[in-house]
Amino acid sequence: MAGYGLIDQRGNELFFVACGVIRTSPDKSFPERLQELHSGLSEVLATHRPNHAAVEEIFTAVNPRSALKLGHARGVLILALMQAGLPVAEFTPMVVKQAVAGYGKAPKEQVQQMVRSLLHLSASPSQDAADALAVAICLANHAGVLPRKP
């Protein structure tokens, strides 16, 4: 599964557009689940037509097998973004947390709450969606503007 988050920026204001989680079928093979991630993200991109994209860099995982699978999934997601013609920025988890919570080692719950506050959401998104929105906010802070394609 992979979280996604889309925002608009007008001036210094950030506006929520969409967020969610692309889920894969646990009964399918790993290559089939990678294809589901690609298809799911491609559908989100076709629906919302963003101009920019960002992904979180891989953090060091304790389990090498998990790290490899995460790397494969991340590569598939970056491929979908590149196929959509989007410039892709990459940020470390520490930089993302700093941009959203003001502290590079903020816990996930604090990031989730800050995303809710910064985007004026009535409820907190899931942790995966909040992480994705945090990456979008980080990109907005670094890129300056995030208009969607007309």
LINKA-V525483 format. One record per backbone hydrogen bond with DSSP energy under -1.0 kcal/mol. NH is the residue of the N-H (numbers start at 1). CO is the residue of the C=O. If there is no record, write none. Layout:
BEGIN
nh | co
NH | CO
NH | CO
END
This chain:
BEGIN
nh | co
2 | 22
4 | 20
6 | 18
8 | 15
10 | 13
13 | 10
15 | 8
17 | 6
18 | 6
20 | 4
22 | 2
28 | 25
33 | 29
34 | 30
35 | 31
36 | 32
37 | 33
38 | 34
39 | 35
40 | 36
41 | 37
42 | 38
43 | 39
44 | 40
45 | 41
46 | 42
47 | 43
48 | 44
49 | 45
53 | 87
55 | 89
57 | 91
67 | 63
68 | 64
69 | 65
70 | 66
71 | 67
72 | 68
73 | 69
74 | 70
75 | 71
76 | 72
77 | 73
78 | 74
79 | 75
80 | 76
81 | 77
82 | 78
83 | 79
84 | 80
85 | 82
86 | 81
89 | 53
91 | 55
96 | 92
97 | 93
98 | 94
99 | 95
100 | 96
101 | 97
102 | 98
106 | 103
111 | 107
112 | 108
113 | 109
114 | 110
115 | 111
116 | 112
117 | 113
118 | 114
119 | 115
121 | 116
130 | 126
131 | 127
132 | 128
133 | 129
134 | 130
135 | 131
136 | 132
137 | 133
138 | 134
139 | 135
140 | 136
141 | 137
142 | 138
143 | 139
144 | 140
149 | 49
END
